[in-house]
Amino acid sequence: MLLGMFACSHDDDEPVNNGTNKEQQGGGEETMDNTAYNYFGAEIYTRESFKYGRFEAKMKMAYAPGCISSMFLYYNDSYAGGGKPWNELDIEVIGKDQNGFQSNIITGSSSVKVTSEQKHSLSYPVDADYHVYVMEWTPDYVAWLVDGKEVRRTAAGDTKGQISALEETQSLRFNLWASSETGWVGKMNSKNIPITQYIDYVKVYSYDEESKSFAEAWTDDFDSFNTSRWGRGNWVMGLVTEKVANVVVEDGVLQLRLTKEAK
């Protein structure tokens, strides 16, 4: 995701100036198709951070050109610079591909990032139905799975040294936003908005390094929004402002909404 992020100790309703700049993939230009609307996205993040684990979510992802629907792990101080490392693991549905997603490991620093994007084709539109997405992170590998099938594994000793560089604890995050980088995600068009990412459940597993096994730590079925477990974003992300009100729980499903409002 190439975030310019923030520390997560603030309240949801406290304004945040986090210097976000994710316009670093691809080579596009700002392409709002008109100036009639303001656009609003959504993000949730765990208040807890994790060192290794298995992270599972049953989701119906959102899709529209110019937009990104995601699940990711992120070291909260990655954006800070000053010698702090960048640690991030991504699942991203991007607006140029309705039948797949992009996985990524991001290491290095805020000034010099190391990435390893891979694209994964699926046999169905990602926004047509629910699927179970998983990231497994251990000292020995990172793996991505969809509906029980492993689609990527990067093992320790990789040529870029990324597995060994994942040294920091990371929060689990989901967001829906839009980018001006048309070379990466395509061109956003107001006629495609609103869109929604649906999350049926999230499961988090801890990892035992001695036994090399995972154990379920908690499951959130979203019967309600647990403010002790989750925070909500309220910062600028690309072409949108993330809005607390765009995180909605209805009928046991959490929704992340990308909306527009006339100026």
N, C-alpha and C positions, 0 to 999 in steps of 0.2 A: 504493500500500500504506500510505502514511502511517505510516512506521516511526518508532519511537523507538529508534535504532540504537546502534552501538558501533563502536569501532575494531577492526580485524581482525588485530591483531598477536599475539593470544594463542594458546596451544596449545589443541587441541581439548578436552583433558581438564581444562583450567584453568577453574574456576567463573567465571562472568561475571555481574556485576550491571549490566545495561545500561539499566535504566529503560525497558524496552520498553513502549510503549503504542500499539497500533494500533487501539484501540477508538474511532476518530474518524470513521468513515463510517457513515451511517445513524443511526437512533435507536432502539436496542433496549435490552434489559435482560439481565442475566445469566440464562441459561436452561439450564443443565445440567439434564437431565431427571431426574437423581438424584444422590446424593452417594456412590454406591457405588464410583466409579472415579477414578483419576488418569489424565490423558490426556497423551500424548507425541507430539510432532511431529518434523519433520526439516528441516534446511536444509544446503545446500552453497553455498560462495561461492569465487570465484577469489581467489587470493592476489595476483594481478596486477590492477591497475586500468587502464582504457582511456579514451582521449579520442577519441571517434568510432569507428565500425566497423559491421560487420554481425554479428549474433548469432543463430545458428540452432540449433534443437534439434528432434529428432524425439521426440515424447512421446505417451504415452497419459496424459492428465490424470486426476486423481482427482476424484470428485464425491460430496458428501453435504451435506445441509442443515446450515448452520452452519460449513462448512469452506471453506478457500481453498487452491487448488492453483495455483502461480505460477512464472513466470520473470520476472526483473526486473533492471534496472541500478540501482545505488545508490551515491551518493557517501558514503563511509564515515563522514564527520564530519557528516552532515546533522543528526543528532540533537543535536549539541553546543551549538547556540545560540552566543551570544557573537559575533554577526556572521557566522557561517558560513552559507552558503546551503544550501538543501535542493535536491538534484538527484536525480530518480528517474524511471524509465521502466518501465511495468508491462504484463505480460500476466497476468490473473488469472481463473481459473475460480472463480466464487463459488457458494455453496450455494443461491441462488435461481434458478439457470439452468443446467440440464443440457445445453442445446443452444446454448451460446454462451460468450463470455468478455468481460471488460472490459479495455479499454486505458486507460492513464492517463499523463499527464505531471504530475509534482509538482515545483513550484519554490517560491520564496519562502524561508521560514525555518521553524525548528522552532516558532516562536510564531504565525506568520501564513503559512499554506500557500496556494499557488495550484494548483488542480487543473483537469483537463479530461477527466473520465471520459467514455468512450463505450462503448456495449454493441454487440456484434457477434453476430448470430444465425448459426448454422451449421445445416446440413441433417442433422445427426447428433448423437447424444449424445457429448459430449466424452470420456467415459470408455469409449466402445465400441471404439475402435481408435486406432492411431497416426496422428498428423498432424505436419507440419513447420511449426513456428512460427518466425517471423523478426521481429526488430526491426532496422531500419537507422537509424543516428544519424550525421548529418553536420552541418556548420555551417549548412546550408541547409534541412534538413528532418529530421523523424523519421517513419518509416513502419513499419506493421505488415503482415505477410503471413501467410497460412495456405495451405499446399499450393500455393505459387507465386502465389497471388492476393492482390493488395494490397487490404486492407480499410480502411485509414485512412492518411492523410498529413497532417501538420501542418507547414506551411512557415514559414520565417523571415518575420517581419512579422506573425505571428498577433496577434490583438487583445489577448491576455494577455501577450505578450512572452515566452513560455515558451522558444522555441527559442534566443533570444539569452541567456536566463538559464541555459542548460545549460553552465556554464563549467568545471565540475570533472571530473576523471577519476572513473570509476565502475567498481565491481566488478560481475561478472555473478553472479547468485544464482538459486537455485531453492529454494522451500520449500513445506511442507504444514503447515497449522495450523488452528486454530479460533478463532472470534470470538464474543463475547457480543452483538454488534450485530445483532440479529434483523432490523432494518429493512434492513440491507445484505445479509446472507448467509443469513437464515433461522435456524431453531432447531435446534441440535445435539441429536441423540438417540443415546444409547449403542448402540442396536440397529444403527445404521448403521456402527459402528466395529468392526474396522479397515478402512482404505482405503489405497490405494497409488497413488502417481504414478510412472510408468515413463519413464525417459529412455534412449533407444537410443543417441543420440550428441549431442554438442555440437560445433559449428564456430564458430570466431571468425575474423573477417576484419578486417584493418586497413584504414584509409581514407587515401588520398593526396589531400590538398586541392588539389594542383596539377592532377592529371589527373582528379580527381573520380571515382576508381575504387576498388573494393575488391580486396584480395588476401588469399587464405587464409593465416592465421597459424598455426593449429593445429586439429586435430581430436582429440577424445577419444571413442573407441569403447567405453570402459569395459570393456576386457579385465581391468582391475584398477582399484583406487581410487588415483589419483595424489596422494599427500599433498603433493608439491611444488607441484602446480597448484591443489589444492582444500583448503579448510578445511571443518569441519563445525560446525554450530551447537550450543550447549548452554545456551541462555538461555530465559527465559519469553517466550512470544509469545501474547498473548490468553489463551485457556483451556488452552493446552498448555505443557509444558516441552519444548523441543527436545532431542532425545536423540541422541548420537553413534551409538549402536547401531541407530538407526532409519534410518541411511544404509547400504544394503546393495547390493553388486554381485553379481549372479548371472547366469551365462550371457550375459555381454556386455551386460547392461542394469543401469543404476543405478536403485535403488528408493528413493523417499522414502516412509516409512511413518508413518501416524498410528494409534496403538495406544492401548489402555486396559489398566490393571492394577487389579485389585481393591484397595481400601484395606485 
